[in-house]
Amino acid sequence: FVGISVIVTNLIINSWNSGATTIFQYEPNEILQQHFDIIFTDEDKENGYPTIEIQTALESGKAIGNRWHIKKDGSKFYAQGQVFPVKSIDGEVIGFVKILRDLTESKHTEEAINKYVSDLEDLVAHKDKMLSILSHDLRSLLARMIAITDYLKSDFDTIKPAEIKKLLHHLNKSVKDELNMLD
């Protein structure tokens, strides 16, 4: 866990511990007196999340959220954060403490699982489509073979040998086509 204290009046970082240094890569002399939003992504800054966290903590007693944060080198890490107001003995809010827990590895694992699930869903959809096509094609081939064999069964005595040979050739070709399709 990492803790950072911020003064409420101008959102300036006024305390930085060793855990914050480890995660964010800023030494205390580099980060103290910097604006609180330095650790937020540009997107979160544009959406006003640094101020929203402080406002929520003021109104509710704490603000909780999971989001990406920015390190000194510009890389991101995903953190579970909580912001609490710090009050004086008189009950006046004099600042805030932000406590972070690095969840980057868990977030990457979650994203990998989600991608795997999505890939599996795509494969299942592809399999279903292929089975549907295969089923249709097999039904067509089997219907042709049934028609030929029904004709041969019902009219065998009246069919000329050359016609029987032609039908057997067609039946043989249909069976081979089906086998090739299954392969």
GIZIZI-V212625 format. One record per residue. N is the residue number from 1. RES is the residue in one small letter. PHI is phi in degrees with one decimal (none if undefined). OMEGA is omega in degrees with one decimal (NA if undefined). Layout:
n=N res=RES phi=PHI omega=OMEGA
n=N res=RES phi=PHI omega=OMEGA
This chain:
n=1 res=f phi=none omega=-178.3
n=2 res=v phi=-126.4 omega=176.3
n=3 res=g phi=-119.9 omega=177.7
n=4 res=i phi=-133.7 omega=177.0
n=5 res=s phi=-100.2 omega=-177.9
n=6 res=v phi=-133.7 omega=176.0
n=7 res=i phi=-76.9 omega=-173.6
n=8 res=v phi=-70.3 omega=-172.0
n=9 res=t phi=-64.8 omega=-179.2
n=10 res=n phi=-135.1 omega=176.7
n=11 res=l phi=53.5 omega=178.9
n=12 res=i phi=-100.9 omega=179.6
n=13 res=i phi=-70.9 omega=-178.1
n=14 res=n phi=-121.4 omega=177.7
n=15 res=s phi=-150.9 omega=-175.6
n=16 res=w phi=-146.6 omega=-178.0
n=17 res=n phi=-97.5 omega=-176.1
n=18 res=s phi=-66.4 omega=176.8
n=19 res=g phi=-64.1 omega=177.8
n=20 res=a phi=-64.4 omega=177.9
n=21 res=t phi=-61.4 omega=-179.3
n=22 res=t phi=-61.4 omega=-175.5
n=23 res=i phi=-78.1 omega=-173.9
n=24 res=f phi=-85.9 omega=177.6
n=25 res=q phi=77.0 omega=176.9
n=26 res=y phi=-89.5 omega=169.7
n=27 res=e phi=-77.4 omega=-178.2
n=28 res=p phi=-53.2 omega=-178.3
n=29 res=n phi=-67.6 omega=178.4
n=30 res=e phi=-87.4 omega=-170.6
n=31 res=i phi=-108.6 omega=-179.9
n=32 res=l phi=-61.3 omega=-177.3
n=33 res=q phi=76.0 omega=173.6
n=34 res=q phi=-87.2 omega=178.1
n=35 res=h phi=-68.6 omega=-179.0
n=36 res=f phi=-53.6 omega=-175.0
n=37 res=d phi=-73.3 omega=-179.6
n=38 res=i phi=-60.6 omega=-177.0
n=39 res=i phi=-93.9 omega=-178.7
n=40 res=f phi=-99.7 omega=176.4
n=41 res=t phi=-69.2 omega=177.3
n=42 res=d phi=-58.3 omega=179.9
n=43 res=e phi=-61.9 omega=178.6
n=44 res=d phi=-66.8 omega=176.1
n=45 res=k phi=-63.4 omega=179.4
n=46 res=e phi=-60.2 omega=-179.8
n=47 res=n phi=-87.3 omega=174.0
n=48 res=g phi=77.2 omega=-175.9
n=49 res=y phi=-62.4 omega=177.5
n=50 res=p phi=-57.2 omega=179.9
n=51 res=t phi=-71.1 omega=179.1
n=52 res=i phi=-61.4 omega=178.2
n=53 res=e phi=-59.4 omega=-178.8
n=54 res=i phi=-64.4 omega=-178.7
n=55 res=q phi=-62.8 omega=179.0
n=56 res=t phi=-63.2 omega=178.4
n=57 res=a phi=-63.0 omega=177.2
n=58 res=l phi=-64.5 omega=-175.6
n=59 res=e phi=-77.3 omega=-172.8
n=60 res=s phi=-109.7 omega=-177.2
n=61 res=g phi=91.5 omega=174.8
n=62 res=k phi=-167.7 omega=174.0
n=63 res=a phi=-127.9 omega=-178.1
n=64 res=i phi=-123.6 omega=177.8
n=65 res=g phi=-166.3 omega=174.5
n=66 res=n phi=-111.1 omega=179.7
n=67 res=r phi=-162.3 omega=175.7
n=68 res=w phi=-77.6 omega=174.9
n=69 res=h phi=-125.8 omega=-175.0
n=70 res=i phi=-112.2 omega=174.7
n=71 res=k phi=-89.6 omega=179.5
n=72 res=k phi=-56.1 omega=-178.0
n=73 res=d phi=-78.1 omega=178.3
n=74 res=g phi=91.5 omega=178.3
n=75 res=s phi=-74.2 omega=-177.6
n=76 res=k phi=-107.1 omega=167.6
n=77 res=f phi=-140.7 omega=-177.2
n=78 res=y phi=-97.0 omega=-174.7
n=79 res=a phi=-135.4 omega=168.9
n=80 res=q phi=-93.3 omega=-176.3
n=81 res=g phi=-123.1 omega=174.6
n=82 res=q phi=-135.6 omega=178.4
n=83 res=v phi=-118.0 omega=179.2
n=84 res=f phi=-125.1 omega=173.8
n=85 res=p phi=-72.7 omega=174.0
n=86 res=v phi=-106.5 omega=-175.6
n=87 res=k phi=-114.3 omega=175.1
n=88 res=s phi=-76.0 omega=177.9
n=89 res=i phi=-57.8 omega=-179.7
n=90 res=d phi=-79.6 omega=179.9
n=91 res=g phi=88.9 omega=179.3
n=92 res=e phi=-82.6 omega=178.0
n=93 res=v phi=-71.8 omega=-178.6
n=94 res=i phi=-113.3 omega=179.1
n=95 res=g phi=171.7 omega=-178.9
n=96 res=f phi=-140.2 omega=172.1
n=97 res=v phi=-118.2 omega=176.6
n=98 res=k phi=-112.6 omega=179.2
n=99 res=i phi=-114.1 omega=-177.4
n=100 res=l phi=-121.0 omega=172.2
n=101 res=r phi=-127.8 omega=-178.8
n=102 res=d phi=-70.5 omega=179.3
n=103 res=l phi=-115.7 omega=-174.9
n=104 res=t phi=-56.3 omega=-178.8
n=105 res=e phi=-62.3 omega=177.6
n=106 res=s phi=-63.2 omega=179.9
n=107 res=k phi=-64.3 omega=178.9
n=108 res=h phi=-64.2 omega=177.0
n=109 res=t phi=-63.7 omega=178.1
n=110 res=e phi=-60.6 omega=179.3
n=111 res=e phi=-64.4 omega=179.0
n=112 res=a phi=-64.7 omega=178.0
n=113 res=i phi=-64.3 omega=178.8
n=114 res=n phi=-60.9 omega=178.1
n=115 res=k phi=-66.4 omega=178.7
n=116 res=y phi=-61.1 omega=178.9
n=117 res=v phi=-62.4 omega=178.6
n=118 res=s phi=-62.0 omega=177.5
n=119 res=d phi=-61.7 omega=178.1
n=120 res=l phi=-64.8 omega=177.8
n=121 res=e phi=-61.9 omega=176.7
n=122 res=d phi=-63.1 omega=179.2
n=123 res=l phi=-64.9 omega=178.7
n=124 res=v phi=-64.3 omega=178.4
n=125 res=a phi=-62.5 omega=178.4
n=126 res=h phi=-64.0 omega=178.4
n=127 res=k phi=-60.7 omega=179.9
n=128 res=d phi=-61.2 omega=178.7
n=129 res=k phi=-64.9 omega=179.6
n=130 res=m phi=-63.4 omega=178.6
n=131 res=l phi=-64.4 omega=177.6
n=132 res=s phi=-64.0 omega=178.4
n=133 res=i phi=-64.2 omega=-179.8
n=134 res=l phi=-61.3 omega=179.0
n=135 res=s phi=-60.3 omega=179.5
n=136 res=h phi=-61.5 omega=-178.5
n=137 res=d phi=-65.2 omega=178.7
n=138 res=l phi=-65.4 omega=178.7
n=139 res=r phi=-60.2 omega=179.5
n=140 res=s phi=-62.7 omega=179.5
n=141 res=l phi=-64.9 omega=-179.7
n=142 res=l phi=-64.9 omega=178.2
n=143 res=a phi=-61.8 omega=177.0
n=144 res=r phi=-63.0 omega=-178.9
n=145 res=m phi=-65.8 omega=178.1
n=146 res=i phi=-63.1 omega=179.8
n=147 res=a phi=-60.5 omega=180.0
n=148 res=i phi=-64.7 omega=-177.9
n=149 res=t phi=-68.1 omega=175.3
n=150 res=d phi=-61.4 omega=179.4
n=151 res=y phi=-62.3 omega=179.8
n=152 res=l phi=-63.9 omega=-179.9
n=153 res=k phi=-65.1 omega=-172.9
n=154 res=s phi=-77.2 omega=-173.6
n=155 res=d phi=-122.2 omega=-174.4
n=156 res=f phi=-55.3 omega=-176.0
n=157 res=d phi=-67.2 omega=-175.9
n=158 res=t phi=-101.5 omega=-177.7
n=159 res=i phi=-82.1 omega=178.6
n=160 res=k phi=-69.6 omega=-179.6
n=161 res=p phi=-54.0 omega=179.8
n=162 res=a phi=-64.5 omega=178.7
n=163 res=e phi=-68.4 omega=177.4
n=164 res=i phi=-61.8 omega=179.4
n=165 res=k phi=-60.9 omega=179.1
n=166 res=k phi=-63.4 omega=179.7
n=167 res=l phi=-66.3 omega=177.6
n=168 res=l phi=-64.1 omega=176.0
n=169 res=h phi=-61.6 omega=179.3
n=170 res=h phi=-63.7 omega=177.8
n=171 res=l phi=-63.7 omega=178.5
n=172 res=n phi=-60.4 omega=178.9
n=173 res=k phi=-63.8 omega=179.1
n=174 res=s phi=-62.6 omega=178.7
n=175 res=v phi=-63.4 omega=178.8
n=176 res=k phi=-64.4 omega=177.7
n=177 res=d phi=-61.8 omega=179.0
n=178 res=e phi=-64.3 omega=179.1
n=179 res=l phi=-61.5 omega=178.2
n=180 res=n phi=-61.9 omega=179.4
n=181 res=m phi=-64.1 omega=178.4
n=182 res=l phi=-64.8 omega=177.6
n=183 res=d phi=-66.7 omega=NA
